[in-house]
């Protein structure tokens, strides 16, 4: 019986070297992997801004404003949007704006707001219903965040193998 075959021999030292460079890139704060994590954080913040904007006009899950709050806002010329008085809280949900938290951590990114009123709105008080600002991402946002991370990871591997 005759056979036809070909043998490939691999040098594992090349793969070890590539994996080492991938690991260095993952640990770096400037590599493609980190860029993917940053994009995922921005994707999440974008989704929270969209949610905030939808809820602030009364189109979401937030409780409507009490009549006394509406009257106070009118007197102060603050408009009728829920959780928008000066606009600082909403603006803090954009990277780089005052009050925005966008912090690189070991294996990810921490995002949020340092606006002093946010925690009261997030959980509510005895006098005010909870109007959550930061919530777990929905399925579409999770999918986009996963795509952001995957793209960064693939690019990091490509750079390491080059």
Buried (B, 14 or more C-beta within 10 A) or exposed (E): EEEEEEEEEEEEEEEEEBEEBBEEBBEEEEBBBBBBBBBBBBBBBBBBBEBBBEBBEEEBEBEEBEEEBBEEBEEEEBEEBBBBBEEBBBBBBBBEEEBBBBEEEEEEBEBBBEBEBBEBBBEEEEEBEBBBBBEEBEEEBBEBBEBBBEBBBEBBBEBBEE
